[in-house]
Amino acid sequence: MEKTLAVATFSEKAKAYIELVKLKLTLAVVFSGVFGYCLAIDHIDWWKIVVLVVASISITGAANIINQIIEKDSDKVMKRTAVRPLPTGRLTVREAAIFAFILFSVACYLFVEVFNIRAAALAVLSLLLYGFVYTPLKRKGQIAVFVGALPGAFPPMIGWVAATNHFGWAPGILFAIQFFWQFPHFWAIGWLAFDEYKKAGIQMMPGDGKTTETAFRIMIYTLFLIPVGWLPYLLGMTGINSAFVAMIGGILFLAQTFHLMRTCTDKAALQMMFGSLLYLPIVQIVYLLDKV
């Protein structure tokens, strides 16, 4: 009986640690990092891809844990976050902090030993910005989204720099695409969770509520995706076919923001959120298939 209870406890703890990493969100970040890496190289070393995946999961997981430690109390207020490991007490802050430190250490070691110092520095910077700047700013106002968009746009740049060990226009363009994409993506989420965020004292939208003015601001930022989507082709990174696909994707995404402006409904915001989740991976895959 004691053995059964021990196994059950271990299983519950393991599940809680996995939840702490926010695996779905983390894997989306990892995908962007691997995309940047693969776009930069001519020949794929699969073992390095595996190492990049592990390092990316570790650094992103550590950042997510820091975020949850800081937001433990506000997470209790919102339905969708109240079931997380820290608000429910399934893990203590100490356990979470130790786990974050282990993940951070693993990530730093792998980035430095297998790739390069520059990629490691970008990864550490992304964690610092997300965990210790963006997270506290979420209670201060809309500036948090702009700050959070910086580490959120780092993954493809980190992947590129890990492959090449240098900065330049190419990783900057990959950064720019993901940077502008984040505004409509997170503002769609902010629209859907507006009441819960407000209850927790968090402001995630560019306006004062679910209004036409707010939707208009979301549309303006989405508009940037159309010209930015052409930059990989203009720089000679990819072919013209992927530029057209990126442009069409940007136009369709933009059309969703017009629909939100016209209706100002949660349904339109939900459609826009799903549109954002489709846009980025599709465009990145097409860039890879059409790379020069």
Order of alpha helices (4+ residues) and beta strands (2+ residues): alpha-alpha-alpha-alpha-alpha-alpha-alpha-alpha-alpha-alpha-alpha-alpha-alpha-alpha-alpha
